[in-house]
Amino acid sequence: MSTSNNPSSAGQSLDDAINAVKGGLTAAPAANQIDSWIGMLDLNGPGSQGEIALELKNLKDYISSNDSANIAHTLDALGQLATRAADEDVDEEIRTKLLQLGETLTGASTSLPK
C-alpha cells in the first residue's frame, strides 16, 4: 500500500477497512468503499499493491452480483495478501493493522457459503 508518505492516514484507512469488513459488506456502500480503497493503491506499486487492487475489483463485481462463493474466496485471498503486505517495508503500526485486517478478512470469508 502507499503508506510510506503518511502512516497516520494509512492507519486510519486500515482501521476503516477493518470496521467495514466487521460490519458486513452490502452492495451500495461496499462499492463506494472499495473504490476508495482501490484509489489508495498504486496498481504498479511495490509489493502486494497490484494484487490487492485486482482482488478488490473482483470483490466489487462479486458483491454487485451477490456471488457469495466468489466473495468468500476473494475475502480469503485479500486476507492472505494483507498478511503478506505486513511483512513488506511498513512501520510497526501499519504492520499491526495489516495483520488485523488480514485476520478479519479471512474470518469474514469463512462466514459465507462457499
C-alpha positions as CSV (number, residue, x, y, z in Angstrom):
1,M,0.0,0.0,0.0
2,S,1.1,3.6,-0.5
3,T,1.6,4.0,3.2
4,S,5.1,5.5,3.5
5,N,4.1,9.1,2.9
6,N,1.6,9.4,5.7
7,P,1.4,6.5,8.1
8,S,-1.3,8.2,10.2
9,S,-3.6,8.5,7.2
10,A,-2.8,4.9,6.2
11,G,-3.5,3.7,9.7
12,Q,-6.9,5.4,9.7
13,S,-7.7,3.9,6.3
14,L,-6.8,0.4,7.6
15,D,-9.0,1.0,10.6
16,D,-11.9,2.0,8.3
17,A,-11.3,-1.2,6.2
18,I,-11.3,-3.4,9.3
19,N,-14.5,-1.8,10.6
20,A,-16.2,-2.1,7.1
21,V,-15.4,-5.8,6.9
22,K,-16.6,-6.4,10.5
23,G,-19.8,-4.5,9.8
24,G,-20.6,-6.5,6.7
25,L,-20.3,-5.6,3.1
26,T,-23.5,-4.7,1.3
27,A,-23.7,-3.8,-2.4
28,A,-24.1,0.0,-2.5
29,P,-21.9,1.1,0.4
30,A,-19.4,-1.6,-0.3
31,A,-18.9,-0.4,-3.9
32,N,-18.1,3.1,-2.8
33,Q,-15.8,1.9,-0.1
34,I,-14.0,-0.5,-2.4
35,D,-13.5,2.2,-5.0
36,S,-11.9,4.4,-2.3
37,W,-9.6,1.6,-1.3
38,I,-8.6,0.9,-4.9
39,G,-7.8,4.6,-5.3
40,M,-5.3,4.5,-2.4
41,L,-3.3,1.7,-4.1
42,D,-0.7,2.1,-6.7
43,L,-1.6,-0.6,-9.3
44,N,2.1,-0.8,-10.4
45,G,3.4,-0.1,-6.9
46,P,5.8,-2.3,-4.9
47,G,4.8,-5.4,-3.0
48,S,1.2,-6.6,-3.0
49,Q,-0.5,-3.4,-4.1
50,G,-1.3,-4.5,-7.6
51,E,-2.6,-7.9,-6.5
52,I,-4.7,-6.3,-3.7
53,A,-6.2,-3.8,-6.2
54,L,-7.1,-6.6,-8.6
55,E,-8.8,-8.7,-5.8
56,L,-10.7,-5.6,-4.7
57,K,-12.1,-5.1,-8.2
58,N,-13.1,-8.7,-8.2
59,L,-14.7,-8.3,-4.8
60,K,-16.7,-5.3,-6.0
61,D,-18.0,-7.3,-9.0
62,Y,-18.9,-10.3,-6.9
63,I,-20.8,-8.2,-4.3
64,S,-22.8,-6.5,-7.0
65,S,-23.8,-9.9,-8.4
66,N,-24.3,-11.4,-4.9
67,D,-21.9,-14.3,-5.7
68,S,-21.3,-15.5,-2.1
69,A,-18.9,-18.3,-3.1
70,N,-16.6,-15.9,-5.0
71,I,-17.0,-13.2,-2.3
72,A,-15.7,-15.8,0.2
73,H,-12.8,-16.8,-2.0
74,T,-11.8,-13.2,-2.7
75,L,-12.0,-12.2,1.0
76,D,-9.7,-15.1,1.8
77,A,-7.3,-14.1,-0.9
78,L,-7.4,-10.5,0.3
79,G,-6.7,-11.7,3.9
80,Q,-3.7,-13.5,2.7
81,L,-2.4,-10.6,0.7
82,A,-2.9,-8.2,3.7
83,T,-1.0,-10.5,5.9
84,R,1.8,-10.7,3.3
85,A,1.8,-6.9,3.0
86,A,2.5,-6.7,6.7
87,D,5.9,-8.3,6.0
88,E,6.8,-5.6,3.5
89,D,8.5,-2.4,4.3
90,V,5.9,-0.7,6.6
91,D,6.1,0.8,10.0
92,E,5.1,-1.2,13.1
93,E,1.7,0.5,13.5
94,I,0.8,-0.3,9.8
95,R,2.1,-3.8,10.1
96,T,-0.1,-4.5,13.1
97,K,-3.2,-3.1,11.3
98,L,-2.4,-5.1,8.2
99,L,-2.2,-8.3,10.3
100,Q,-5.5,-7.4,11.9
101,L,-7.1,-6.7,8.6
102,G,-5.8,-10.0,7.2
103,E,-7.3,-11.9,10.1
104,T,-10.6,-10.0,9.8
105,L,-10.8,-10.7,6.0
106,T,-10.0,-14.4,6.4
107,G,-12.6,-14.6,9.2
108,A,-15.2,-13.0,7.1
109,S,-14.5,-15.4,4.3
110,T,-15.4,-18.4,6.5
111,S,-18.7,-16.9,7.4
112,L,-20.0,-17.1,3.9
113,P,-21.2,-20.2,2.0
114,K,-18.6,-21.4,-0.5
